[in-house]
Amino acid sequence: MSTPPTRPFDWAALLAAILLASSARADAQTLSDEAAIREARARSNRAIAAHDAPMMASIWLPEFHQVSSTNAQSHGRAAALKLFISLFALRPDVVYLREPASVIANTAWGQAAEHGRWTGSWTQSDGVTRVGGDYFAKWRKTGGRWMLLTETFVQTSCTGTSYCNVPPPLVADPTPVPGLSHAMVTVDSATYRAIVASPFLRDELGVFETRTTMREGGRVYSGTYLYGRETYLEIQQSAPGGPREGLGQLYLGTDAEGDLHRVMARVVARGGGPVTYAFAIRRRDGEDVPWFHSARVLPVPYGPRGTPSGEDALFRLFLLEWHPDYLRRWMPDLPADSAGVSRAAYLARQWRPDRYLRDIIGVTYALDSAETASLASRLTSLGYDVREERDTVQAVTAGFTVTVVPATLGRHGLVMLRLALQRPKEGERVYRFGPRSELRFGSGREATWTF
């Protein structure tokens, strides 16, 4: 019997089989990675629909960077999280949808590219805004999970409202710096009575009003107001169960619809402090009239206990944007072209150019060191030029200055105003109100009012 010939072993076939199996495993892994990224994107879309910002952030890396369709940028997961919290508060029905057209994973390097289309919509005063465009995202695999490193959104369509009329400037930060809307001071009863009784304040300095305001939920409060062209002063009387003497409240205002959102986004992106949003309604004759949007910029924590951020805080910083329907509904006799959301439009009916007062151009607060540091941080995030010299801090923007000096026993909150005048003061130059307040006129077109 003959022995069959021995066939040489086919090493080439074995290598081909190994390479084929390896390629199949790699292809399977790539498909698995791409499916995982698409599933993560679907979770993100569900989180946006639910306005669940923390769930959105669960797929962001700590160094996550985002460029919005309006060229705004957020650096880091924490900043992006705060931005979306503010966005959801300002636009209660906003929704965005990101639909991936392609996902390409480089499994060996643990990174992937995603490209797709996005759409968004929200309601504002003149209708529903609908936007859309392209987006690009880079994913990185870490700890077995695919996480977002960057997202960039490009807007290619916009319909429905005035939001679409003005494209965002191609600059790093087009957000306006809010100026003064109004300041609030709380004074003792004797000073308050003297201010209210002053013929000069009532008839010559500016338009002067003492009123009771009814708010949503039956809230009622009274105060005295002195109006300028764009700014005004609110004076409250210290009382048990009411505002405390030394309480200081600073209200900064925007002049165009939607600016409040942009300012809020900049604050949180720059780490200026948490921002809370509220919407105010004013009541008259049983009717609710939309009044203004507001955002409170809370103190940045400091020290082992942190800065008081609730109702116990003696200094509070707010941002305001008047509602576009307020003037027409509150003052139906106004000409159509006089309504608007700017500070000047809001005060157009109150300000009188024949009075002395033009505007408040400076406020000085006495605060403790921690409050001062926190306020400096917040004003820096708003775009103010903040300067420190010894124990005084100044924050400056066009036409307005905030000055902070050290608080002392019995001296806290708003302690001085700088007033711009329509014309130099004639006759008497010094007016005193109660034991602690003095209004002093210089020889030019400025005056100071101390409390």
Secondary structure, DSSP 8 states (H G I E B T S, - for coil): ----------HHHHHHHHHHHHHHHHHHHHHHHHHHHHHHHHHHHHHHHTT-HHHHHTTEEEEEEEE-TTS-EEESHHHHHHHHHHHHHHSTT-EEEEEEEEEEEETTTTEEEEEEEEEEEEEETTEEEEEEEEEEEEEEEETTEEEEEEEEEEEEEEESSGGGTS---SSS------EEEEEEEEE-HHHHHHHHH-HHIIIIISEEEEEEEEBGGG-EEEEEEEE-SS-EEEEEE--TTS--TT-EEEEEE-SSTTHHHHHHHHHHHTT---EEEEEEEEEETTEEEEEEEEEEE-----TTT----STT-SEEEEEEEE-TTHHHHH-TTS-GGG--SSHHHHHTTT--TTSSEEEEEEEEEEE-HHHHHHHHHHHHHTT-EEEEETTEEEEEETTEEEEEEE-BTTB-EEEEEEEEESS---S--EEEETTTEEEEE-SSSEEEEE-
